[in-house]
């Protein structure tokens, strides 16, 4: 072998080693999370007041309970509302295909599959942005029915003759309001734009290419970015290159005057450590998609209320789901009733009529409420909530407790309670970590 050829071989081997090292070095990057009510969002309605936007978010929160607990009873004191399938709180821009086509999807920690509308669309809802055409992507490939991934998913079927091993795997996503997405399960290159302007591409990511999509989807977006715990989610699929870690830091409310945006971090950027950091285990629950934690109790000032099962009188592991797409925090109605009564006993303000969503409301002089500190006691982690986490202004001079009552099985830790905390998910160690942080400055 000539010196030139030897040099060429060594150069190729070195390049391959460097690429492999880079892919597995848990390098960090961050991506913008767009709040659906911020001016950067296509869903932003400048005519709405901040109070109207909050009310809409509360309705979406109630609908999310049905997403996580489809067989639960109606929420306590809740009015009837549609269960909107695309009503998450945060959006992500990403691209699929080669060449890449940019897509705006709902970032959802309560879903797994990344799916978008695709051409040819046999029966699709109106979409204002360009639709992905898989025939134009050189890296697009459908999954066969006999593939392990197809067999591992619950809602899949086979295209054509089920005896044909080469038939395409068909996915199906259904929502509580009758909305649905059906299409080909495929792989393609998925590209994320980091906050530094760098493009990070991940080859052979499972995606849903939806050819039949109908329901309450809005034309401004296209599909879902699944960030759940299932094997087909984006975070699981890119896990080896990000150390199976992601985190986010949520600003309390979308404010046109705050230029800092919400971010979702991956890899080294997602590490949550330092003073004030506490961690609690992720519990394997009934659905691998959802992130179940154990809430042992809630304190109002120094008064502790234990979260025990009514029948067993014990704290059950995995009794609450943490979710970035739900604004309010929901508790079983018996625990919520105790929380409401204890908060009310420690507040010396004039109580006013409940809203159609929230029950405990007060007149607040100067729009500033003095309320007792509420602490969420997770297994191994006490999260101290300030009034910005626990009360929201629903109109001028009126603030309400940002908790709701579900039936005996429903419990969700929402994003208002998570605001101004750096919240990190380590899917390898199976823990969620919290660190008090001013999210408007990071």
C-alpha positions as CSV (number, residue, x, y, z in Angstrom):
1,X,0.0,0.0,0.0
2,X,1.4,3.4,-1.0
3,X,2.0,6.1,1.6
4,X,-0.8,8.1,0.1
5,X,-3.3,5.3,0.4
6,X,-2.2,4.5,3.9
7,X,-2.7,8.2,4.8
8,X,-6.1,8.2,3.2
9,X,-7.2,5.1,5.1
10,X,-5.9,6.5,8.4
11,X,-7.7,9.8,7.7
12,X,-11.0,8.0,7.0
13,X,-10.7,5.9,10.2
14,X,-9.9,9.0,12.2
15,X,-12.9,10.8,10.8
16,X,-15.2,7.9,11.5
17,X,-13.8,7.6,15.1
18,X,-14.3,11.4,15.6
19,X,-17.9,11.2,14.2
20,X,-18.6,8.2,16.5
21,X,-17.1,10.0,19.4
22,X,-19.1,13.1,18.7
23,X,-22.3,11.2,18.4
24,X,-21.8,9.5,21.7
25,X,-20.1,12.2,23.7
26,X,-23.4,13.6,25.1
27,X,-22.6,17.0,23.6
28,X,-25.1,19.6,24.7
29,X,-27.4,21.9,22.8
30,X,-30.6,23.9,23.4
31,X,-33.7,24.5,21.3
32,X,-36.3,27.2,21.6
33,X,-39.6,26.3,23.1
34,X,-42.3,28.7,21.9
35,X,-45.2,29.3,24.2
36,X,-48.4,29.1,22.2
37,X,-49.6,32.4,23.6
38,X,-46.4,34.3,22.9
39,X,-46.0,36.7,20.0
40,X,-43.7,34.2,18.3
41,X,-46.5,31.7,18.1
42,X,-48.7,31.4,15.1
43,X,-51.6,30.7,17.6
44,X,-51.0,34.1,19.2
45,X,-54.1,36.3,19.2
46,X,-53.2,40.0,19.9
47,X,-56.9,40.8,20.5
48,X,-57.1,38.5,23.5
49,X,-56.2,39.9,26.9
50,X,-53.8,38.1,29.2
51,X,-56.7,37.0,31.3
52,X,-58.5,35.5,28.3
53,X,-55.3,33.6,27.3
54,X,-55.1,32.2,30.9
55,X,-58.7,31.1,30.8
56,X,-58.2,29.3,27.5
57,X,-55.1,27.6,29.0
58,X,-57.1,26.4,32.0
59,X,-59.7,24.9,29.6
60,X,-56.9,23.1,27.8
61,X,-55.6,21.9,31.2
62,X,-59.0,20.3,32.0
63,X,-58.9,18.6,28.6
64,X,-55.4,17.2,29.3
65,X,-56.8,15.2,32.2
66,X,-58.8,13.2,29.7
67,X,-55.6,12.6,27.7
68,X,-53.9,11.1,30.7
69,X,-56.9,9.5,32.3
70,X,-59.4,8.7,29.5
71,X,-61.7,6.7,31.8
72,X,-61.9,9.3,34.6
73,X,-65.1,11.0,35.6
74,X,-65.7,14.6,34.8
75,X,-63.6,17.1,36.7
76,X,-65.1,18.5,39.8
77,X,-67.1,21.7,39.1
78,X,-65.7,21.8,35.5
79,X,-67.9,23.0,32.6
80,X,-68.2,20.8,29.5
81,X,-65.4,21.5,27.1
82,X,-64.0,19.9,23.9
83,X,-60.9,17.8,24.3
84,X,-58.7,19.5,21.8
85,X,-56.0,17.3,20.4
86,X,-53.4,19.9,19.5
87,X,-53.8,22.2,22.4
88,X,-50.4,21.7,24.1
89,X,-48.8,24.8,25.6
90,X,-45.4,24.8,23.9
91,X,-44.2,24.5,20.2
92,X,-41.0,23.3,18.7
93,X,-39.6,23.9,15.2
94,X,-37.8,21.0,13.6
95,X,-37.1,19.7,10.1
96,X,-37.5,16.3,8.5
97,X,-36.1,14.9,5.3
98,X,-33.2,15.4,2.9
99,X,-33.4,18.2,1.9
100,X,-35.0,19.3,5.3
101,X,-38.5,20.7,5.4
102,X,-39.3,22.8,8.5
103,X,-42.3,21.9,10.6
104,X,-43.9,23.4,13.7
105,X,-45.2,20.9,16.1
106,X,-46.6,20.7,19.6
107,X,-43.9,19.7,22.1
108,X,-45.6,17.1,24.3
109,X,-44.1,15.2,27.2
110,X,-47.4,13.2,27.2
111,X,-46.9,11.7,23.7
112,X,-44.3,9.6,22.0
113,X,-44.4,9.5,18.2
114,X,-43.2,12.5,16.2
115,X,-45.8,12.8,13.5
116,X,-46.8,15.4,10.8
117,X,-49.1,15.7,7.9
118,X,-47.7,14.3,4.7
119,X,-48.4,14.3,1.0
120,X,-50.3,12.7,-0.6
121,X,-53.0,13.7,2.0
122,X,-56.1,11.7,1.2
123,X,-58.2,13.3,4.0
124,X,-56.4,16.0,5.9
125,X,-57.2,19.2,7.8
126,X,-56.2,22.5,6.2
127,X,-52.5,23.4,6.8
128,X,-51.1,26.8,6.0
129,X,-47.4,25.8,6.1
130,X,-45.9,23.6,3.4
131,X,-46.7,19.9,3.8
132,X,-43.9,17.4,3.9
133,X,-43.6,15.3,0.8
134,X,-41.8,12.0,1.5
135,X,-41.2,11.4,-2.2
136,X,-38.8,14.4,-2.2
137,X,-36.7,13.1,0.7
138,X,-33.7,10.8,-0.2
139,X,-33.5,9.5,3.4
140,X,-37.2,8.6,3.8
141,X,-38.0,4.9,4.3
142,X,-41.2,3.2,5.6
143,X,-41.1,0.5,8.2
144,X,-42.2,-3.0,7.3
145,X,-45.0,-4.7,9.3
146,X,-42.6,-7.3,10.6
147,X,-40.2,-4.8,12.1
148,X,-39.6,-4.8,15.8
149,X,-40.6,-1.2,16.2
150,X,-43.9,-1.8,14.4
151,X,-44.6,-4.8,16.6
152,X,-43.7,-2.9,19.8
153,X,-46.3,-0.1,19.2
154,X,-49.9,-0.6,20.3
155,X,-51.9,1.2,17.6
156,X,-50.4,-0.2,14.4
157,X,-51.7,-2.2,11.5
158,X,-50.5,-3.6,8.2
159,X,-50.9,-2.0,4.8
160,X,-52.5,-4.4,2.3
161,X,-51.9,-8.2,2.7
162,X,-51.0,-8.9,6.3
163,X,-49.1,-12.0,5.2
164,X,-46.7,-9.8,3.2
165,X,-43.6,-9.1,5.3
166,X,-42.8,-6.1,3.2
167,X,-46.1,-4.4,3.7
168,X,-45.9,-0.9,5.4
169,X,-46.6,-0.5,9.1
170,X,-49.5,1.9,9.6
171,X,-49.7,3.9,12.8
172,X,-52.9,5.4,14.3
173,X,-53.2,8.2,16.9
174,X,-56.7,8.9,18.3
175,X,-57.7,11.7,20.7
176,X,-60.6,12.2,23.1
177,X,-62.6,14.5,20.8
178,X,-62.6,12.1,17.9
179,X,-59.6,13.7,16.2
180,X,-57.1,11.3,14.7
181,X,-54.0,10.8,12.6
182,X,-53.3,7.7,10.5
183,X,-50.4,7.1,8.2
184,X,-47.1,5.4,7.5
185,X,-44.6,4.6,10.2
186,X,-41.2,5.6,8.6
187,X,-37.7,6.7,9.4
188,X,-36.1,9.9,8.1
189,X,-33.5,12.4,9.2
190,X,-34.7,14.8,11.8
191,X,-32.9,18.2,12.3
192,X,-33.1,20.5,15.2
193,X,-32.0,24.2,15.2
194,X,-30.1,25.0,18.3
195,X,-30.3,28.4,20.0
196,X,-26.7,29.1,18.8
197,X,-27.8,28.6,15.1
198,X,-26.2,25.2,14.7
199,X,-28.2,22.5,12.9
200,X,-28.1,19.2,14.7
201,X,-29.2,16.2,12.5
202,X,-30.2,12.8,13.7
203,X,-30.5,10.1,11.0
204,X,-33.1,7.3,10.9
205,X,-35.6,8.7,13.5
206,X,-39.0,7.0,13.5
207,X,-41.7,9.4,12.4
208,X,-45.4,9.2,11.6
209,X,-46.2,10.4,8.1
210,X,-49.9,11.2,8.4
211,X,-52.0,10.7,5.3
212,X,-55.4,10.8,7.0
213,X,-55.8,13.5,9.7
214,X,-59.0,15.1,10.9
215,X,-60.5,16.8,13.9
216,X,-59.8,19.9,15.8
217,X,-56.2,20.5,14.6
218,X,-55.4,24.1,13.8
219,X,-53.9,25.1,10.4
220,X,-50.9,26.9,11.9
221,X,-49.2,23.8,13.1
222,X,-48.5,20.3,12.0
223,X,-48.6,17.4,14.3
224,X,-46.8,16.4,17.5
225,X,-43.2,16.2,18.8
226,X,-43.4,13.3,21.3
227,X,-41.1,13.8,24.3
228,X,-42.5,11.0,26.4
229,X,-40.9,8.0,27.9
230,X,-41.8,5.4,25.3
231,X,-39.3,3.7,23.0
232,X,-40.4,5.6,19.9
233,X,-40.3,9.1,21.4
234,X,-37.8,11.7,20.2
235,X,-35.9,11.8,23.5
236,X,-35.6,8.0,23.5
237,X,-34.5,7.7,19.9
238,X,-31.8,10.4,20.2
239,X,-31.0,9.2,23.7
240,X,-27.6,7.7,23.0
241,X,-26.2,11.0,21.6
242,X,-27.6,13.2,24.4
243,X,-26.9,10.9,27.4
244,X,-30.7,10.3,27.7
245,X,-31.0,13.7,29.3
246,X,-33.2,16.7,28.6
247,X,-34.4,19.7,30.7
248,X,-36.5,22.8,30.3
249,X,-36.9,26.1,32.2
250,X,-40.3,27.7,31.9
251,X,-40.9,31.4,32.3
252,X,-44.0,31.9,34.5
253,X,-46.2,33.5,31.7
254,X,-45.7,34.7,28.2
255,X,-44.8,38.4,28.5
256,X,-44.2,40.5,25.3
257,X,-41.7,42.6,27.3
258,X,-39.4,39.6,28.2
259,X,-37.1,38.8,25.3
260,X,-35.8,35.6,26.8
261,X,-37.6,32.5,25.5
262,X,-38.3,29.2,27.0
263,X,-35.7,26.5,26.1
264,X,-35.5,22.8,26.0
265,X,-32.0,21.5,26.6
266,X,-30.3,18.2,25.6
267,X,-27.2,16.4,26.6
268,X,-24.6,18.3,28.7
269,X,-26.8,21.4,28.5
270,X,-29.5,19.4,30.3
271,X,-27.5,18.8,33.5
272,X,-29.3,20.0,36.6
273,X,-27.0,20.3,39.6
274,X,-25.7,22.7,42.2
275,X,-27.2,24.4,45.3
276,X,-30.9,23.8,45.8
277,X,-31.2,20.8,43.4
278,X,-33.4,18.0,44.5
279,X,-34.3,14.8,42.7
280,X,-37.2,12.3,42.7
281,X,-37.5,8.9,41.0
282,X,-39.5,8.3,37.8
283,X,-41.8,5.4,38.5
284,X,-42.8,2.9,35.9
285,X,-46.5,3.4,35.5
286,X,-49.4,2.0,33.6
287,X,-48.2,3.7,30.4
288,X,-44.5,4.0,29.6
289,X,-45.2,7.2,27.7
290,X,-46.0,9.2,30.9
291,X,-43.6,10.4,33.5
292,X,-45.0,9.2,36.8
293,X,-43.7,10.6,40.1
294,X,-44.6,9.9,43.7
295,X,-46.2,12.9,45.6
296,X,-46.2,12.0,49.2
297,X,-48.0,15.1,50.4
298,X,-48.5,18.8,50.3
299,X,-47.8,21.4,53.0
300,X,-49.6,24.6,53.4
301,X,-47.3,26.6,55.7
302,X,-46.5,24.1,58.4
303,X,-49.7,22.0,57.9
304,X,-48.9,18.8,56.0
305,X,-51.6,17.0,54.0
306,X,-50.6,13.4,53.1
307,X,-51.5,12.0,49.7
308,X,-52.8,8.6,50.6
309,X,-55.0,6.1,48.8
310,X,-58.5,6.2,50.3
311,X,-58.8,2.5,50.5
312,X,-55.3,1.4,51.5
313,X,-54.5,4.5,53.5
314,X,-50.9,4.3,52.0
315,X,-49.0,6.5,49.6
316,X,-49.0,4.8,46.2
317,X,-45.8,5.1,44.1
318,X,-46.3,6.8,40.8
319,X,-49.5,8.6,41.9
320,X,-48.9,11.8,39.8
321,X,-47.9,12.6,36.2
322,X,-45.5,15.6,35.6
323,X,-46.5,17.3,32.4
324,X,-45.3,20.4,30.6
325,X,-48.4,20.7,28.5
326,X,-50.9,21.1,31.4
327,X,-51.0,24.6,33.1
328,X,-52.9,23.7,36.3
329,X,-52.0,21.1,38.9
330,X,-54.7,18.6,39.5
331,X,-55.2,16.5,42.6
332,X,-57.8,13.8,43.5
333,X,-60.9,15.6,44.8
334,X,-60.5,14.5,48.4
335,X,-56.9,15.8,48.6
336,X,-57.9,19.0,46.7
337,X,-60.7,19.7,49.1
338,X,-58.3,19.5,52.1
339,X,-55.8,21.7,50.3
340,X,-58.4,24.3,49.4
341,X,-59.8,24.4,53.0
342,X,-56.3,24.7,54.5
343,X,-55.3,27.5,52.1
344,X,-58.5,29.3,52.8
345,X,-58.0,29.1,56.6
346,X,-54.6,30.8,56.2
347,X,-55.6,33.7,54.0
348,X,-57.2,36.8,55.4
349,X,-58.7,38.3,52.2
350,X,-62.2,38.7,50.8
351,X,-63.2,35.6,48.9
352,X,-65.1,36.1,45.6
353,X,-67.1,33.9,43.4
354,X,-65.3,31.1,41.7
355,X,-64.5,31.2,38.0
356,X,-65.8,28.6,35.7
357,X,-62.6,26.7,36.1
358,X,-61.0,27.7,39.4
359,X,-62.7,27.5,42.8
360,X,-60.7,29.4,45.4
361,X,-60.5,33.1,44.4
362,X,-59.9,36.3,46.3
363,X,-59.9,40.1,45.9
364,X,-56.3,41.1,45.7
365,X,-55.5,44.8,46.4
366,X,-52.8,45.9,44.0
367,X,-52.8,42.5,42.2
368,X,-50.4,41.2,44.8
369,X,-51.5,38.3,47.0
370,X,-50.1,37.3,50.4
371,X,-50.6,33.6,50.6
372,X,-49.0,30.8,52.6
373,X,-46.1,28.9,51.1
374,X,-47.2,25.6,49.6
375,X,-44.6,22.8,49.4
376,X,-45.0,19.7,47.2
377,X,-43.4,16.7,48.9
378,X,-42.2,14.3,46.3
379,X,-40.2,11.2,47.2
380,X,-36.8,12.5,48.2
381,X,-37.6,16.1,46.9
382,X,-39.4,18.9,48.6
383,X,-40.4,21.6,46.0
384,X,-41.2,25.0,47.6
385,X,-43.7,26.9,45.6
386,X,-44.1,30.6,45.7
387,X,-47.3,32.5,45.0
388,X,-46.4,32.8,41.4
389,X,-46.5,29.0,41.2
390,X,-49.7,28.6,43.2
391,X,-51.9,31.6,42.4
392,X,-52.8,33.3,39.1
393,X,-54.5,36.6,38.3
394,X,-57.7,35.9,36.4
395,X,-58.8,39.5,36.2
396,X,-57.8,42.9,37.6
397,X,-57.8,42.6,41.4
398,X,-58.7,38.9,41.5
399,X,-56.4,35.9,42.0
400,X,-57.2,32.2,42.2
401,X,-55.5,29.1,43.5
402,X,-54.0,27.4,40.4
403,X,-55.0,23.9,41.4
404,X,-58.0,21.8,40.2
405,X,-59.9,18.8,41.4
406,X,-60.1,15.6,39.3
407,X,-61.7,12.4,40.3
408,X,-60.0,10.0,42.7
409,X,-57.6,8.7,40.1
410,X,-56.4,12.0,38.4
411,X,-53.2,13.8,39.5
412,X,-51.1,16.0,37.2
413,X,-48.2,18.3,38.2
414,X,-48.6,21.2,35.8
415,X,-46.4,23.8,34.3
416,X,-47.4,26.7,36.5
417,X,-46.0,24.8,39.5
418,X,-42.9,24.1,37.4
419,X,-42.2,27.7,36.4
420,X,-38.9,29.2,37.5
421,X,-37.5,25.8,38.1
422,X,-34.9,24.1,35.9
423,X,-36.6,20.7,35.5
424,X,-34.3,17.9,34.2
425,X,-35.2,14.4,33.1
426,X,-32.5,11.7,33.3
427,X,-34.0,8.7,31.5
428,X,-31.1,6.5,32.2
429,X,-31.0,7.1,36.0
430,X,-34.8,7.4,36.0
431,X,-35.0,10.6,38.0
432,X,-36.5,14.1,37.6
433,X,-34.5,16.9,39.2
434,X,-35.6,20.4,40.1
435,X,-33.5,23.5,40.7
436,X,-34.9,27.0,41.6
437,X,-34.0,29.2,38.7
438,X,-35.0,32.6,37.3
439,X,-35.9,31.2,33.8
440,X,-36.1,34.7,32.3
441,X,-32.3,35.0,32.6
442,X,-31.2,31.6,31.2
